[in-house]
Amino acid sequence: MSTAIFASRAQTLNAKVGAVTLAIGALMTLVLSHTSMALAPLRIITLVVAAFAAWAFADEMGIRKPLNRAGFIFFSIAAFTKVQIALGVEQHLVGRYLLLYAAFLLLAVLFWSVAFLHRQRELKVVGAVGLLATAAPIIAIVVGHIAVGLGAALGVSSLLLATQGAIPTDTSFITMVERIFGLWGYVAAWLLWRGHIVNPADHAPNSKMNADGFAADYPNR
């Protein structure tokens, strides 16, 4: 069997390193989502790896573009929140931190998925799937706040109740969000590795640059 399909076509070292670290971060996130053990040091290391990967990914997508920048900012807040949870917060605040973490992690993937919709066909497909996968849980959070009964049906009632000071008894929603991020991260890592994600500002030497430094043949998204 030819190994050419696994060869990297990334045009920069940043893309290659970003792809590898994003894959590692996604794997560690998925593995840790299967255990309820604290494992604070390992979870923090996972967040550090994922943050490094997210920065490299955002660079290759074009960090100066609003959607990519927004995704990175939301991911950074989610990562910081998760570190606080791993280090320990007051029991009555755990629910609020978990909700913030889940919501901002979903929003990060949502913004990056929308950014994919403005790229070539293979990225549009991934973007559409990512958009659907993240929009549903976000809607569940919003609807759960409005209608308690629907919140229970959508699996977020325990998390929302915990934001009022109760001890979280069901973190399955958090697990689902982390698995969405983990799976999305695997796909994004593969796209980086195979050279499908290219920063137009850095890799379009024949394109005219506008006043903001973007390639003129790419929209400022």
N, C-alpha and C positions, 0 to 999 in steps of 0.2 A: 504493500500500500504506500502510495506517495505521501511524503511528509510536506509537500509544497503547500498544502492547504493550511498547515499550521505555522508556516513561515511568516514572520512579521513584514508588513508592508508599510509600517508607520514611517513617516518621513523625518521625524525628530526623535532625539533621545527622550525628550519630555513625554512624548506620546507613548513610547515603549515602556518607560518606567511607570507612567500613569496607568497603562493597561495592566501591568503586572501587579502593582499595588492595589488597584481597584478590584482585581480578581481575588487577591488575598483578603482584602477587606470584606468583600462580599461573602467569601467562604467562611471567614471567622464569624461574621454576623449571622449567617444561616446556622452554623454549628451552635453558637451561643443561644440562638432562639429556641433550641430544643431542651434547654435546661433552665430551671428556676434558681439554681445556685447563684450566690452573689458573684463570686469570681471577679471582684472589682479590678484587680490589676490587669487581668486578661481583657476585660471589657474596655478599659481605658486604652490599652495598647491597640485594640481593634479600632477604636475611635480615632486614634492618632494616625494609623495606617489609612483609614478611610478618608480622613481629612486631607492628608497628603495627596491621596488619589483624586479627591474631589477638586483640589486646587489645580492639579495637572490637567484633569478633564476639562475644567472651566477654561484654562488657558488655551487648550486646543480648540475648544468650541468658540473661543473669542470672549475673554473675560470683560471686555469693554462693551459688549452688547448687553442691553438691559435684561433680557430673559436669562442669559447665562449668569450674569452678575447676581440677579435675584435668587436664582437657584443656589448659588454658592453661599450667599448670605443666610438663607433659610437653613441650609445644611449646617453652617457654622453654629447657628443658634441651637439647632437640634443637638449637635455634638456636645456643645458646652452644657446644655441641660442634662444630657445623659451622664456626663462626667460628674455633675453635681449629685445625681441620683446614686451613682456608683460609690461616691465618697460618703454619702449619707446626708439626708435632710430630715427635718422634723417629720414625724409620722403623719401629721395632719396635712402636710404639704406634698406628700408623695404623689397623690392623685393629680394635683395640678401640674407638677413637673412632668409626669408621664403623659398627660394630655398635651402639654406644650411640645414635648419631644415628638410624639406621634404626629401631631398636626404639622409641625414645621418640617419633619422628614418627608411627609407626604407632599407638602408644598414644594420642597426642593425638587423632588422627582417630577412633580407636575410641571414646573417651569422648564426644567431641562427637556421634558418630553414635548412640550409645546415648541421649544427651540428646534427640536428634531423635525417638526412638521414643516419647517422652512428650509430644509436641506433636500438632498437627493432622495430617490424613491425608497431605498432600503432603510434610510433613517426615518422617513415619513411613516413607514409601517411600524417601526419600533416606537416612534413617538405617539402614534394613535393608540397602540396597545398600552403604553405607559400612561397616557392620558385617561383612558378608561379605568385602568387598574387603580389609579390614585383618586380619581374624581368620586368613585363610589364610596370609599371610606370617608372622604371629606364631607360628602353629602350626609353620610350616616351620623357624623359628629354634629353637624348643624341640625339635622332633623331630630336627633336624640335630645338636644337641648330644648327643642320646642315641644315634642311629644314624648313623654316618658315611655309609654307603651311601645311606640315604634323604636325607641332607643334599645329596649330590651330585645326586640325582634332582630335588630341590626347588630347586636352584640356589643354595644357601647354603654349600656346602662350602668354596669358595675364601675367602669372608668369614670363616667360622669358623676356618679354618686360619690366616688372617692375624692372628687374635686371639692366636695363640701366638707371634707375632713374625715370621712370614713376610711377604714383600712381597705385597700384594694384586695378583693377576693378573686377576681377573674381578670387576668392580664392577657387573655387570648387575642384581644384586639391589638395590643402592642406587638404580640408575636406575629400576627398577620402583617402588620405594617413593616416590621423588620424583614420579613420574608419577601415582601414586595420589593423593598429596597435591595435586598441581597440578589434576587433574581434579575432585577433591572440592572444592577451593577455588573453582573456577569455578562449580560448582553452588551452593555456600554464598553466593558473592557475588551471584548472581542472586536467590536467596531473600531476601537482605538488601535488595537494590535494589527488589524488588517488594513489600516490606513483609510478607513471610510470617513473618519472624523479629521478634518483638516482645517486649520485656522486660516481663513481667506486673507487676513491681513498679513500673515507671515509667509504664505505659500502661493501667492499670486503675483509674481514679480512683473508680469506683463500687464497687470490691471492698473488702471489709474486709481490713485488714492484720493479720497475726499478730505475735507478739512479736519475731520475727526480721526483720520488714520485708518479708515476702513477701505477695503477694496470696493471700487465703484460698482462692480458687477454683483455684489452681495448686498442684500438689504440690511439696514442697521437694526437687527433684532437681537 
